[in-house]
């Protein structure tokens, strides 16, 4: 009977709440829209956080998957390992299983025109680590992963559907990859596509015994599965034994090395984890501002309902009963806001995915699912208490006798005014936090546009070419093919085409240790630098100045003196305070005495921001194409960039590049075709995305704060109309009344600004890593935020202030 009565009471309260909200459609619409905006935005960002950060990987026991990285005095902290280190981990690491794989790409010939397809060269243990069997056929095994074995491949479900029409008969047949036949062993399930991201096929890496012994070439990603009951910390402790064994085997390359384990999901989310959590915090501030506005509306409505509540109290309703009824109304209001917010969130997710920079892992899997609905429901419940508790308590505390005696007009009361002013101060403080963050990111984005990259990106077209293994196994064949491509593109009337294995703002790259002449071969004497194998005209094509010495020339060919060009950062590290031109540097390949081959430094090129305007300059060096180390073509997988400059539209150069490649080998595709300015835009995409979202949230917070200020001042005018009439009857001027009303807004706004600035000093630490050319306490940004808020508050309070100044004293006194 107790439960039945309680449910009946709740049902009556809900019905009454619906009638109350329907009877005041203007109030209901405004409150629901404010809540929908806050709950919808927060739910949309939560869905992104859920997809990128929180949702488990689609494999058995995903918590056991870890990524292995190394740390040492030469390479620092590196997520790449050598084959020798992987072999030691596989034999002595204590993992349930561990796999190594190398990102690669393949020329796939499935139609008339070959296409470039991304994939992995992986050990046979790769699929064991993830624990996902093939949907069709099988995955490769240890026997398949042997040098000289038949070439085999496993395809992603995505590639199987898009390139082969989902034909089940493909399993067991051959496809041509890089000009060679590969037998298709199996097709992975569709859910594995979400884990593999952009990888569409896998082939055995097939280490040779010589490759397994190599300790100093770090190019492998290593992922392991922990044994049951073993934590990452315990596994790291066990790996100290492996580090000791490696030091014994090869002291020079393993001195001071240690292994570190990171949960694979955390590594995949990377920096986006922090970025999305910051955005989630920002939208939570918008929701709090919306709750403040709704609370202000409820306080005003509580005054209007004072007589109704007093009559209910006089008829026997206790304070607790009235509070329950009001909280039920607030909960219904919040649920209506959440329902509208979910619809808004569904649209917001589509916009978020469309606007997001490329490469955000699993963001495209964001959706309104059960967890997002539960989150929105939880927000509604919490929000109803945040915005509804104080107004409910205040309304229930009203004196019944005094209210009935006043005839229902109610009284604002000093305390009630203070509460509404406190709400405005809180809203303004939250808006300051949003605006300061947005202002700093905007200032940083403007600073990025002015960063000197060290070269000129305007008018430059770029594209990648990768030669297959078939027909290009020997280094001389690779150099000859690229030389012929360059010559084919440089016929009369065409713009010169230059070649480089790495260009600014490209992914990947290969670093090598450089040893200055006269230094002993100790690990601490090697300087890690980015390698670029280039044709002589590459510097002119990108307009990279050589600040000392000379450029490469056609005379720098195989058989001539081995030369290199350092950039300023590498020169400063190798020869501090000295002129490096004419000195020798060892790198890349073995010399006649067992140490590295020494090359003569013929020039020093200007430092470039290789990773984009937001990156730092780093040590780099250049080697002529015809003097490229033989092993280097394996490091870069026979892949280069074609670079060409024009004074017109760089995209008009692309057909010439395609014709030049097709003239040498029609089975080799041109891919990753972009202008250099497009590449620069890609590096800034994440910064633009963060700036856009935070600026949008700041603008919404500002508008909500303005609405709150307007509401408070209008309420003040309504409640003190009689007082204003008396003041005007006693001689107060229009200006006096306007100043009186605007002072009502000025005090809480000033308090909110001060509190917001103080809070932003701590909160903006989260943005430090994303700021370029601007400090967290940038005075110009803070001054701009204060000015914008002051102007907004002035405008929001001016309209009701002018209305108050036009009050007719006689009518006000009669009212």
Buried (B, 14 or more C-beta within 10 A) or exposed (E): EEEEEEEEBEEEBBEBBBEBBEEBEEBBEBBBBBBBBBBBBBBBBBBBBBBBBEBEBBBEEBEBBBBBBBBBEBBEEBBBBBBBBBBBBBEBBBBBBBBBBBBBBBBBBBEEEBBBBBBBBBBBBBBBBBBBEBBBBBBBBEEBBBEEEEBBBBBBBBBBBBBBEEEEEBBEEBBBBBBBEBBBBBBBBBEBBBBBEBBBBBBBBBBEEEBBBBBBBBBBBBBBBBBEEBEBEBBBEBBEEBBEEBBEEBEEBBBEBBBBBBBBBEBBBEEBBBBBBBBBBBBBBBBBBBBBBBBBBBBBBBBBBBBEBBBBBEEEBEEEBBBBBBBBBBBBBBBBBBBBBBEBBBEBBEEBBEEBBEBBBBBEBBBBBEBBBEBBBEBBEEBBBBBBBBBBBBBBEBEBEEBBEBEBEBBBEEEBBEBBBBBBBBBBBBBBBBBBBBBBBBBBBEBBEEBEBBBEBEBBBBBBBBBBBBBBEEBEBBBBBBBBBBEBBBEEEBBBBBBBBBBBBBEEBBBBBBBBBEBEEEBEBBBBBBBBBBBBBBBBBBBBEBEBBEBBEEEBBEEEEBBBBBBBBBBBBBBEEEEBBEBBBBBBBEEEEEEBBBBBBBBBBBBBBBBBBBBEBBBBBBBBBBBBBEEBBBBBBBBBBBBBBBEEEBEEBBEBBBBBBBBBBEBBBBBBBBBBBBBBBBBBBBBBBBBBBBBBBBBBBBBBBBBBBBBBBBBBBBBBBBEBBBBBEEEBEBEBBBBBBBEBBBEBBBBBBBBBBEBBEEBBEBBEEBBBBBEBEBEEBBEBBBEBBBEBBBEBBBEBBBBBBEBEBEEBEEE
